[in-house]
Amino acid sequence: MKAGKIVKSFYARDGRQVILRVPKWEDFDDLLELINSLVEEGADILRTEKVSREDEIEWLSKALANIEKDEAFYLVAEVDGKVVASSDIHPRGGLARHVGVLGIIIKKGFRDVGIGTEMMSTLIAKAREMGLKVLILSAFASNKRAIHVYEKVGFTVTGRIPKKFFKNGEYIDEIIMAKVLE
């Protein structure tokens, strides 16, 4: 799929117009600000330190190359000209090449308005187009909001890794979820 290609447009529950599209190089500053805002917030993500410009350049370069070669699918949500969410599907290889690993992040202030649900539904449709049969993801057990969205679009809990994360002085389980695509 071509960088920057618009996949869908809709209105969030708060009335803001949201454009779901493939990322492009011009999103660099917004993507860097998005991930670093989640680090600052202490969001339930693996990263604990801010991303440098150099690391983000490397990540976005690889992402755009993967898009060009159809090796993965990336989707961003844009509101008022700014990227406020990012997601991806990476197919596994070998005997698991029918399985896609899904990830999604949404900026504070843009959650609970339907963006996550629309992005997840769009990712699921794209996974079917890609010929994938199973989608998997993981979440912090403490991230009830995200788990609710995943369940709403048909993911089920398939496993739990006790005490996988240590955050703010406490252990948090990792929840493994999957969706079999019909």
GITA-V806895 format. One record per residue. RES is the residue in one small letter. SS is DSSP state (2 for helix, 1 for strand, 0 for the rest). PHI is phi in whole degrees, -180 to 180 (999 if undefined). PSI is psi in whole degrees, -180 to 180 (none if undefined). Layout:
# GITA-V806895
res->RES ss->SS phi->PHI psi->PSI
res->RES ss->SS phi->PHI psi->PSI
This chain:
# GITA-V806895
res->m ss->0 phi->999 psi->146
res->k ss->0 phi->-78 psi->138
res->a ss->0 phi->-56 psi->136
res->g ss->0 phi->85 psi->-9
res->k ss->0 phi->-63 psi->129
res->i ss->1 phi->-78 psi->129
res->v ss->1 phi->-100 psi->-38
res->k ss->1 phi->-164 psi->151
res->s ss->1 phi->-132 psi->140
res->f ss->1 phi->-157 psi->172
res->y ss->1 phi->-107 psi->128
res->a ss->0 phi->-69 psi->166
res->r ss->0 phi->-61 psi->-21
res->d ss->0 phi->-91 psi->7
res->g ss->0 phi->93 psi->-10
res->r ss->0 phi->-75 psi->140
res->q ss->1 phi->-78 psi->136
res->v ss->1 phi->-121 psi->131
res->i ss->1 phi->-111 psi->122
res->l ss->1 phi->-97 psi->127
res->r ss->1 phi->-154 psi->170
res->v ss->0 phi->-75 psi->139
res->p ss->0 phi->-66 psi->162
res->k ss->0 phi->-140 psi->167
res->w ss->2 phi->-56 psi->-35
res->e ss->2 phi->-64 psi->-12
res->d ss->2 phi->-81 psi->-3
res->f ss->2 phi->-48 psi->-56
res->d ss->2 phi->-63 psi->-40
res->d ss->2 phi->-65 psi->-42
res->l ss->2 phi->-66 psi->-40
res->l ss->2 phi->-64 psi->-43
res->e ss->2 phi->-66 psi->-38
res->l ss->2 phi->-61 psi->-55
res->i ss->2 phi->-65 psi->-40
res->n ss->2 phi->-70 psi->-29
res->s ss->2 phi->-67 psi->-34
res->l ss->2 phi->-71 psi->-38
res->v ss->2 phi->-63 psi->-47
res->e ss->2 phi->-59 psi->-39
res->e ss->2 phi->-69 psi->-25
res->g ss->0 phi->78 psi->30
res->a ss->0 phi->-61 psi->162
res->d ss->0 phi->-77 psi->74
res->i ss->0 phi->-132 psi->164
res->l ss->0 phi->-70 psi->-33
res->r ss->0 phi->-72 psi->136
res->t ss->0 phi->-118 psi->-12
res->e ss->0 phi->-122 psi->148
res->k ss->0 phi->-60 psi->152
res->v ss->0 phi->-87 psi->135
res->s ss->0 phi->-80 psi->161
res->r ss->2 phi->-59 psi->-41
res->e ss->2 phi->-63 psi->-44
res->d ss->2 phi->-66 psi->-37
res->e ss->2 phi->-70 psi->-37
res->i ss->2 phi->-60 psi->-45
res->e ss->2 phi->-63 psi->-45
res->w ss->2 phi->-63 psi->-48
res->l ss->2 phi->-67 psi->-38
res->s ss->2 phi->-60 psi->-46
res->k ss->2 phi->-65 psi->-42
res->a ss->2 phi->-61 psi->-47
res->l ss->2 phi->-66 psi->-35
res->a ss->2 phi->-67 psi->-42
res->n ss->2 phi->-63 psi->-39
res->i ss->2 phi->-64 psi->-48
res->e ss->2 phi->-60 psi->-36
res->k ss->0 phi->-91 psi->5
res->d ss->0 phi->55 psi->37
res->e ss->0 phi->-94 psi->-12
res->a ss->1 phi->-161 psi->169
res->f ss->1 phi->-125 psi->133
res->y ss->1 phi->-123 psi->144
res->l ss->1 phi->-141 psi->133
res->v ss->1 phi->-119 psi->157
res->a ss->1 phi->-111 psi->128
res->e ss->1 phi->-115 psi->132
res->v ss->1 phi->-131 psi->127
res->d ss->0 phi->52 psi->40
res->g ss->0 phi->79 psi->6
res->k ss->1 phi->-121 psi->139
res->v ss->1 phi->-75 psi->124
res->v ss->1 phi->-118 psi->-5
res->a ss->1 phi->-156 psi->153
res->s ss->1 phi->-144 psi->146
res->s ss->1 phi->-152 psi->166
res->d ss->1 phi->-158 psi->161
res->i ss->1 phi->-130 psi->125
res->h ss->1 phi->-118 psi->114
res->p ss->1 phi->-67 psi->142
res->r ss->0 phi->-76 psi->175
res->g ss->0 phi->-115 psi->-178
res->g ss->2 phi->57 psi->-134
res->l ss->2 phi->-70 psi->-10
res->a ss->2 phi->-110 psi->23
res->r ss->0 phi->-69 psi->-9
res->h ss->0 phi->-87 psi->2
res->v ss->1 phi->-108 psi->134
res->g ss->1 phi->-115 psi->139
res->v ss->1 phi->-100 psi->127
res->l ss->1 phi->-111 psi->141
res->g ss->1 phi->-138 psi->150
res->i ss->1 phi->-153 psi->140
res->i ss->1 phi->-134 psi->143
res->i ss->1 phi->-135 psi->133
res->k ss->0 phi->-68 psi->145
res->k ss->0 phi->-57 psi->140
res->g ss->0 phi->96 psi->-9
res->f ss->0 phi->-126 psi->14
res->r ss->0 phi->-96 psi->159
res->d ss->0 phi->66 psi->25
res->v ss->0 phi->-125 psi->10
res->g ss->0 phi->99 psi->-4
res->i ss->2 phi->-66 psi->-45
res->g ss->2 phi->-61 psi->-44
res->t ss->2 phi->-64 psi->-44
res->e ss->2 phi->-65 psi->-41
res->m ss->2 phi->-64 psi->-45
res->m ss->2 phi->-62 psi->-44
res->s ss->2 phi->-62 psi->-40
res->t ss->2 phi->-67 psi->-42
res->l ss->2 phi->-63 psi->-41
res->i ss->2 phi->-63 psi->-44
res->a ss->2 phi->-62 psi->-42
res->k ss->2 phi->-66 psi->-39
res->a ss->2 phi->-60 psi->-40
res->r ss->2 phi->-63 psi->-45
res->e ss->2 phi->-59 psi->-35
res->m ss->0 phi->-76 psi->-6
res->g ss->0 phi->83 psi->13
res->l ss->0 phi->-75 psi->149
res->k ss->0 phi->-111 psi->-22
res->v ss->1 phi->-141 psi->137
res->l ss->1 phi->-115 psi->140
res->i ss->1 phi->-130 psi->154
res->l ss->1 phi->-156 psi->168
res->s ss->1 phi->-135 psi->157
res->a ss->1 phi->-148 psi->154
res->f ss->1 phi->-66 psi->135
res->a ss->0 phi->-59 psi->-25
res->s ss->0 phi->-78 psi->-10
res->n ss->0 phi->-90 psi->69
res->k ss->2 phi->-61 psi->-37
res->r ss->2 phi->-60 psi->-49
res->a ss->2 phi->-66 psi->-45
res->i ss->2 phi->-59 psi->-40
res->h ss->2 phi->-60 psi->-45
res->v ss->2 phi->-63 psi->-45
res->y ss->2 phi->-60 psi->-43
res->e ss->2 phi->-66 psi->-38
res->k ss->2 phi->-60 psi->-34
res->v ss->0 phi->-96 psi->12
res->g ss->0 phi->104 psi->5
res->f ss->0 phi->-78 psi->148
res->t ss->1 phi->-125 psi->151
res->v ss->1 phi->-71 psi->125
res->t ss->1 phi->-115 psi->-9
res->g ss->1 phi->-173 psi->170
res->r ss->1 phi->-149 psi->132
res->i ss->1 phi->-108 psi->109
res->p ss->1 phi->-63 psi->140
res->k ss->1 phi->53 psi->35
res->k ss->1 phi->-66 psi->-36
res->f ss->1 phi->-115 psi->148
res->f ss->1 phi->-123 psi->110
res->k ss->1 phi->-137 psi->132
res->n ss->0 phi->51 psi->41
res->g ss->0 phi->80 psi->9
res->e ss->1 phi->-140 psi->153
res->y ss->1 phi->-85 psi->142
res->i ss->1 phi->-130 psi->134
res->d ss->1 phi->-72 psi->153
res->e ss->1 phi->-99 psi->131
res->i ss->1 phi->-100 psi->128
res->i ss->1 phi->-103 psi->131
res->m ss->1 phi->-130 psi->153
res->a ss->1 phi->-143 psi->156
res->k ss->1 phi->-137 psi->122
res->v ss->1 phi->-86 psi->125
res->l ss->0 phi->-87 psi->130
res->e ss->0 phi->-78 psi->none
